[in-house]
């Protein structure tokens, strides 16, 4: 075998090795989710009001990997809450004044149990620059107290945050547009109701009475994961 042939094969092996180690696809980008939480201090398995209104759920934004673990490292919840409901572990900016006082919070989900109690998530975008997104969210006005804007609540804040983020392609990449918000909100409510009706938020599956055949039935889901629906793909990604 000639020296030139051996040298050529060596270069080929080296190029293949380089391709396998340095030209791999980049890690999947984090996703932006609309997340629904139970109201107050209730947990994912407790009962909560089910009226088809904002008061049924607490609305938040979540930035997290495209996986569904409730304790994913690197996941953050962004939301506004009544000032008396925030946690000490959150990075927050409270408001002052009388009446209902609101608080903007950024919570590290992995280290904040309350942020791990989400009911469902709706995937709406891929995050391009979380630092830019965070700055955008911090700039959204939060009323001093309820009297300043009696219509303000967690839902109106999430709606405005969604619109501003979707309109900034340097923050997120999405197939959605600002005018798609109403469809996203309806999807979140409908999906959450469907999961509740299936018994997703309880420790025992919903099944017909006296159905011995289903005795000891296994959960078709894991309570360590959060139910997730991808809006632009129109499919459930985690039951």
N, C-alpha and C positions, 0 to 999 in steps of 0.2 A: 504494500500500500504506500502511495507516495506521501511525502511530507505535507504537500499542499492539501491533499484530500483530508488527512488527519487534522490539519489546522482548521479547515473549513467546518468539519464536524464539531470541533471543539467550540468554534464561534457559535454554531447553531445551538449547541447545548447551553451555552452561556446566555444567549438571547432568550431561550425558552425559560431559563431560570429567572432571568430578569423580569420577563413578562408575568411569571407566576407570583413574584413577590412584590413588585413595585407598580404593576399596572392593573391591580385589582380594582373593581368598582369601589367607589367611596362608600363609607357607612351610610345606611339609609337615613335620610333626613328625618328630624323630629316632625311630628304632626301637630296641627292645631285642631283642638276638639272643642265643641260645645258640650259641656258636662252638666247633668242634672243631679242635684243632691236632695236628700230628704230635708224637710224643713226643721228648724230648731236643732235640738240636740239629739234627735232620733237617729237610729242606725239604719243600715241597709236592710235589716231584717225586721224592723218595727213597723207598725201601722202608721200611716200619715194621710193627711187629707188628700182626696183624689179629685177635687173639683178641677175642671178643665180651665184653670186660670193660673196667673203667675204665682198666686199664693200656694199652689200645690207643691212647688219645688223651689229650691234655691239654685239659681243659674250662675255658672262660672265658665271661664275659659281655662283650658288645660293645654300645656305644651308638654308632650311626652314622646318617647320612642314609639314606632309603629308596632308595639306589642301591647298586651292587655293586662299585665300584672298591676295590681293596685299599689305595689311598692317599688315600681321601676325607679332606679336611680337616675337622676337627671330630669325628673318630671316636676313641673311647677304648676300650681293653681293660681290663677289671677281672678280676683273677684272683688265685689264690694259687699259689705255686710253692715248690720247695725253695730255701732261702736262697742256695745257690751258683749258681742259674740266673737270677737277676734281672739286669736291665740297668741301666747307670748312668743312662740317660735316664728311668727310671721314677720316679714319685713313690711311695715305698714306706715300709712300717713293718715292720721285721724283728722276729723274736722271738728270745729267748735261751734257752739251756739246751742239754742234751746231746741226742744222737740226731738224728733228722731235724728240722731247723729249717725252719719255714715262713715265707713272706714274702707279705704282701698288696701287690699292685701296681696302680697306675693308669698305663697307658701311652698316650701320644699315638701313635696308629697311623701317622699320616702321617710321623712322624719316627723311628719305631722299626722297623727292618727285620724283627726277629723277630716283631713283632705283625702283620706283613703276610703271614704264611705260613699263614693259616687254611685248613683243608680245606673245611669247609662251615659255613653258618649256618642257624639256624632262627629265623624271626621269631616272637616271642611277645607283643609289646606295642608300643604307642606311648608314647613318653616324654613325660610331662606336665611334670615338673620334675627336670632332671638333677641340680641341686645337692642337692635333697632325696634323690634316689636315691643319690647319691654318699655322703651322710652316713649313710644306711641301711646301705650296703655296708661302710663303715668301722667300723660298730658291730658287725658280725658277728664273734664271737669266733674267734680263730685260736690253736690250741694252742701252748704254749711249745715243745714238741717231740713227737716221735712217741709217746713213752711216756705222755703225758697223755691222748691219745685215739688208739689204734692204728687206728681205723676212719677217721680224718680224712684227706681228700685233696682234690684239686681238684674232684672230682665232688660230694662231700658239701657242699663250700662253695657251689658253683653251685646245688645243689638248695635249700639253705637260703636263698640269696640270691633265687632265683626265687620261693619261697613268700612271703618277706617283702615283696618288691616287688609281687607280684600282689595281696597283701592290703592294700596301701596305694594307694587310688585317687588320692591326691595325687602319687604318684610316677609311676605308669604307668596307662594305660588299656588294658584288654584284655578279650577275650571269654572268657579262660581263668580257671580257678580253681586254688587251691593243690593240690587233689587231682588235677589234670591232669598233674602233674609226670611220673609214670611213663610216660604216653603221649608226652609231649614227649621224654623221654630215649630211648624206643624209636624214635621218629621220627628223631631225630638219628643214632642208630647205623645204622638201616636205610638212611637217605638217604646217609650217608657211605659205607657199604659198596657201595651201588648205583653211586655216582659212581666209586669206586675200581675196581669191576668194569668200568666203561665206559672206563677209562684216563684219567679226568679229571685225575689227579695226575701224569701222565707226559707227556713231550714228544712221544710218538708215539701216535696213536689205536690203540685195540684193534680189530683186524680179522682176518678169517679168513686163514690162511696161503695163499700162492699165489693170492691174489685180485687178479689184474692189473687188474680193472675199478676197484678202489679205490686203485690206486697213486697216491700224491701227494694223497690225500684231505685236505681241509681240516678243521681243527678246527671242531666245531659250538659252540665256546665260546672265550672269551678268557682267557688265563692272567693278564691284568691284573685280572680280576674274580673274585669268590669265589662259588661255587655257593650259592644261597640258596633255602630252601623256607619258604613262609609257612604256619605251622601252622594258624591259624584259618581260612584260606581253602582249605587242603588243596590247594595248588598250588605248583609251582616257579616262582619269579619270575626267577631267573637260572640258566642252565645252567652 
